Amino acid sequence: MKKRKGENADDTKQIADGTKQIADDTKQNKKRPE
C-alpha cells in the first residue's frame, strides 16, 4: 500500500507538470501578434 501511495504522488506530479506545460503553451499563444 505504501508503494501505491508513492505512485499516486508521482501521478499527481506528472499531471501538475502537464497542466503547467499547457499553461505555458497558452501564454505563448497569447504573445503571438495574430
Buried (B, 14 or more C-beta within 10 A) or exposed (E): EEEEEEEEEEEEEEEEEEEEEEEEEEEEEEEEEE
